[in-house]
Amino acid sequence: MKLDPRFFTDTAVRIIELLRSGGYEAFFVGGCVRDCAMGAFPHDYDITTSAAPEDVCRVFSAFKTFTVGMSHGTVSVVADGKSFEITTYRTDGKYSDCRHPDEVIFSRRLSDDLSRRDFTINALCAAPPDYEVTDMFGGLADIKACIIKCIGDPEERFSEDALRIMRALRFAAKLDFYIEKDTARAARVMSGLLRRISSERITAELCSLLLFPSALSVIENYIDIINVILPGASAACLKFLYSDGVPPLSLAMAALMCRLSPDEVFIAMRSLKFERRLIDGAVKTLSYPDKTPEDEASMYLAFASHGADIVGDAIKLSAAVSGKTADMSLYNSCRASGRCVSLDTLAVRGEDFSSRLSGSDIGRALRHALNLVASGEVANEHDEIMKKIFADYRKTGNNIINNT
C-alpha cells in the first residue's frame, strides 16, 4: 500500500530528508501512518531512524531541540513551530515497573524497533518519495478488519507496559474497532497490573476513552477492567447518555460511578488525581436533590442554587438511573431564555452591600438577590435589586439574609 503524499506536510518531509541526506534511514512511524492508511490527516508526525540520538542532534544542530527523552533514544526537533519526535531504532530490556524499560539498546535494524511496539496497527512505517507502507505484523489487514491486536504475545506486551491495556481500550473507542480475542483475554488476565501504573496516566487514558462516541460499547464490554481502577463502576446508566451524543466528562464519570455515594466518588476520583473541576462536577451532579424541576419557576431557582450545567447533568443522570433518556425541553427553554441565573451576570456586586453589611452577610445577600432575579420577582437591574433587598431587610432585620 502506498500512502497519499498529501497527508504529509512539507516540514515533516524535510525532517525525513535531512536525516536521509546525513546517511541514515528514517521513516514516519506509528499513529501518523495508521491515520493516513485510514484516510485521515495526522495530528502529529513521529519519526524512527537508524541515527543515534547524538547524530540526530548533530543533523538538527541549526534547529531548536529537546533532549529530555534522549536516554530512551528520543530527540524532539522544533521546525516551523511544530515539534517532531525522532526516536532511534531500539530494543527494550526488562520492564521491572510494568511501564518503562530498565534499559534500551539502540539498533541499526528497523525490524527491531517495530517489533517492540504495542499493537500491529501502530507498527507501520512509510517514507518519501514513494510512501510505500512497511508492514511486518499485518497491521494493514487488522485496520481493514477493524482489529486491535498486540504484536507477539499479548500477555508479554501487557506485562512490559500495563498502560497498554488502557491504550487498547482507548484505541477501540477512538477507531470503533474491537479487540482481538487473545489480546482481550490477556488484557483481562493482566489487568491487575494497572494498579502499578501512575494515577495520572490511568486517568488521562480513561478521560480520552470517554470522549469518543464508541466509548459506551468499550466500557460495557470491559467493565471488569474499569473496575480494577474504579471499583464499583457500572455501565448501566451510560447507554442512556451516549444515545444523545458524547456527554461532558464530569457527567460521564458521575454515570460511571452512579452506584457509589458522592463521598465515595470524591475519594475515588481524588485518588486517581482527576482535575478538581471534574471531581466537583461529578460530585455535585450526584449530590443534586432527587426531584427534577417541573416548571419554569423551580427550574430557574435550581439554576440559581446549583448552576445550570449541574442541573442539566443531574436531569440527564436521574433519567438514566430510571432507565430512560431525559426530556430536556423545559431545561433547554429556560437555559435559552437569557434570564440571569448566576452571580456572574447579576446586576449587583458585593461592594454594593458593604455600607450596610459585612463578612458572610454580603454573600448571603447576593444569593438572596440572585434568587429574587431568577424567580422573576425583580428585574435584573441594579436599583430594583437594591431597593428590594433593603426593603426586605427593613421588614425582617437580617432574617431575610440569614435564611437565604
N, C-alpha and C positions, 0 to 999 in steps of 0.2 A: 504493500500500500504506500502510495505517495501522498504527502500532505499538501494542501494548498499553500503556496508561499505567502499568500496574502494574510495568513494568520500570524505571521512573524514580522515584528517591527524592524525597521532599518537599524535601529540601535542594537536590538538583540542579535541581529545577523552580524553586525560589526564586531560584537564581542566574540562570536564564534570565529570569525575571520582573523581577528588579531591573534587568537590562540593558535590557530592553524598556521598562520604565517610565521609563528615562532617555532614551528616544527612539532606541535603537539596535536594529538587527537582532541576533538571537542564536539559535544552533541547537546542538543536540547534533550531534557530527560524528565520523566515523571509526569506530574499533573498537566503541564502545559501541552505535552504531546498527546496525552489521553484526551484532553479537551478538544484539541484540534482534530483528532481522529473521530470525535463525536460531532464535529461541525460547529464547535463553539470557540470564540476568541478567548485565549488565556488571560487571566488577571495578572500573571507574572511569568517569568521565564527562569527556570533552574537549568544549570549547565553542568555537565560532568566532563572531566578532562583527564588526560594522562599526565598533564603538567603537575608537578609537585606544588604545594602551597607557595613556597618561596619563588618558584618560577612564575606562578600566577601574579604575584606581587611585582615581579620584575617586568612582565609583559604589560602590566597596567600601572606602571610607575607614574605615568602622567595623569592618572585618574585618582579620585578620592576612593580609598579602600578602607574596609573594616576587617580586622583580623581576630575578632573575639573567638570565632569558631575555628581558628587555624589549627589547633591541636587535633581536631577531628577532620581536618582537610578542607574546611570551608573558608573562602575569602569572599566578602561582599564587595562588589565593584559598583560605584555610582557613575552612571553615564546618562547624560541628558535628563538629569533629575530622577532617574529610575534606578532602583537597586537590583542587581543581579547576583544571585548566589552561585558561586563557582566552586564545585567540590571535586577534589582529586579522586580518581578511582581508588577504591579501598576495599578491604575485607575487615570484618569486625571480630574482635576477640570475644571472650565470655562477657555475659551481662549479669554481673553479680546483684545489681539493684533492680533488675527487671525493667530497666528503662534505658540506660546508657552503656555502651560497650566499655569494658575495662581498658581496652587498648584498641587502636586501629592500625592496620598495616596498609600502607599505600601500595598500589599496584600499577602495573602498566597495561592490564588487560580489562577491557570493557566488561567482559563476562563476569569478572569478579565483582564489579560494582553493581551490576544489575541483579545478580543472584542474592545480594544481601537485602534487597528491598522488600517491602511488606506484601504487596498484592500484585498479581500479574498485570492488572490494568495500569499500574504505576511503574512498571519496569520496561517501558517503551522509550525509545530514543530515536532522534532523527536530526539531520543537519543539512544545510545548504551544500551544494546547489540543487540536488535532486529531491531532498526531503523524504527519501525512502525510509520507512519505519523499520528499525531493527527490533524484532520481537522474538526473544529467546524462550518465552514461557507461555505463549498462547494468549497474551493479553488482548490482542485484536479480536480473537474468537470469543473471548469472555465478554468484551464490550458488546459484540453483536448479540451474544446470548444474555446480556444484562446480568452478569455474574460477578460477585466479589469473591475472589479466591486467593488464598495465600500462595506464595511461592514456596515450593517444597513442603516440608512437614509443618502443618499449621500449629500444632502444639509447640514445636520448637520456635516458630516465629513469635508466638504469643508469650512464651517464657522469656524470650530475649527482651521483648518490649511489650509489657501488658497493655500499654495505652493503645496498641494496635487493635485491641478488642473494641474500644470505643470508636476508633477510626473506622473500623469495618461497619459499625452501626451508622456512623455519620455518612459514609460514602453510600451506603444502601439508601439512606433517606435523601441525600443530595441528588443522586443519579437515578433514583427509583429503580434500583437493582435489587436482586435478592442475594443472600449469602449462601454460597455453595455448601452442601451438606456437611462435608468433612471440616470445612472452616467453621461452620456454625457449631458443630459438635465440640470442636476444640475451644471455641470461644466460651462455651458454657463450662467446659471442664476446667479451664484455666481462669475463669472469671474472678476467683478469689484473689488472684494476684493484683487486681485493681486496687485493693486496699493498700498496696505498697507504692502506689503512684501518687504524686503530689495532688492535693485538692484542687489547686488552680488549673492544672492540666485536665483533670477529670471534668471540672465544671465548664471549661472552655469547650470541650468536645460535646458535652450534653447540651449546652446552650445552642451551639451551632446546629446540632441534630434537630432540636425542637423548632428551628426556624424554617424547615423545609416542609412542603405540603405532604410528602410521603412519610413524615415522622410518625404519624399515627400507626401505620402498619408495622413499622420497625419496633416501636415501643410495645405494641400488642404482642408481637412475636418473640420479643426478647425482654419481657418484663422481669424475668428471673435474673437477668444480668443487671438490669437497672436496680433491682432490689439489693444487689451487692453494695452499691454505692448509696442508695437511698432506701433503706429498709422501710417497708410499709407502703411503698409506691404502688399505684394501681393505674391501669389504663382505662378503667371503666368509664370515666367521665370525658376522656379526651375526644372520643369519636363525635360527641355532640358539639364540640368546639371546632374541630378541624373541618367539619362538614360545612362550616360557614367561612372557611379561609383559615390562614395561619393566625392563631391567637397571639397576643402580646406574651412575652416571656414570663412575666410575673403571673399572668393568668394560667398559662400552661403549667407552670410549677405548682400553683395552687391546686389545679385539677389533678395533677400527677400525685399529689400528696393529700387529696381531699379526705382521706380516711384518718388522717392524723389531726391532732389538736393544733391550734395556732402556735402554742408554745413549743410543741414538738417540731413543727415546721421551721420555726425560728432557729432552734438548736441545730437541726439538720442542715439547713442552708448556711448558717454561720460556720458550721464545721467544715463545709465544702468551700468556704470563702467566696460565696456569691457576693456580688455588689450589693451594698446596703439598700439601694433603691429597689432592687429586685426582691430582696428579703422583705422590705417594708410593704411592697405591693402585694406579694403573696399572702403575708400575714394579715394585712388589712382586709383583703378580699375574703379570706377565710373567717375573719372576725366579724364580718358585716352581719347585722341582725337578719334573722331568717325571713322576715316579712318583706316582700318586694313592693315598692311603691305602686299604688294602683290608680293614682290620679295626679294631675299636674302639681297641685299644691304639695303633696307629700314627696313627689319626685324632686321638685326644686329645693325643698328643705333637706332632702337626702344629699343632693349635690353640695349644698352649703355645709352640711355636717361632715361628710365623708370625702368629698371630691368627686367630680363627675366620672373620672376614669375608674375609680374604685367601685362606684355604684354600677357602672356598666359591666365591669368584670364580675361583680357579685351577682347580678341578674343572670348573666350567662352561666355562671357556675351553679347557681341554685337550680336552674332549669336542667343542666347536665346531670346533677345529682339525682334529679327526679326522672331522668331518662328521656329528656326531650331537648329540642332546640329552643332557645329563648325567643319570645316575642319582644323585639326591641323597638316597636313602633312608637310607644309613648316616650321611651327614653330618647330616641332619635329626634322626636318632635321637640321635646324640651331642650335637648342639647343644642338644637339648631335655632332656638328662639332668640339667643343673644342676651337673655336675662343675666344679670350679674349673680354669680353663684360662688365667687371666690374672693378672698381678700385682695388678690392682685388687681381686680377690676372694681373694687369698692371705691366709691367717691370720697370716702373719708380715710384718714390715716391716724395712727396712734397719737401723733403730736396734736391733733385737733382736740383731744381729750385731756391733754396734760395740765391745763389750767384748773381742771376740776377733779381729776382722778390721778392716781399714781399706781405704779407697780402692776400687779396682775389684774387689777380692776380695769386697766386700759385694754388689756387683751380680751377680757370678758365683754367689755363694751363693744369692741369691734365685732366679736362673734354675734352679739345681740343685734347689732346693726346689720350684719350680713343676713341673719335670719329674717329680719324685717323686710329687707330688699328682696331676698329670694322668695319669700312668701307672697310678695306683691303688696304688702301693707303700706310701704312707702316707695317712692321712686328712687332710683339710684342717683340722687342729686344731693350735693353736699349740705346745703342749707336745710332741706327737708329732713335729712337723716339726723342732723344735729338737733333740730327742733324736736323731733320725735324722741330721741334718746333722752334729752334733758327734761322733756315733759314727763316721760315715764319715771325718770329719776326723782323729780319733784313729788310725784304722786306716791312713790313707794320707798323713798330713801334709796339705799343701794341694793334693795332686794331684787330689783329687775336685773341688776348686773350679776349679783351673786347666784341667781337662779338660772343664768344663761348657760 
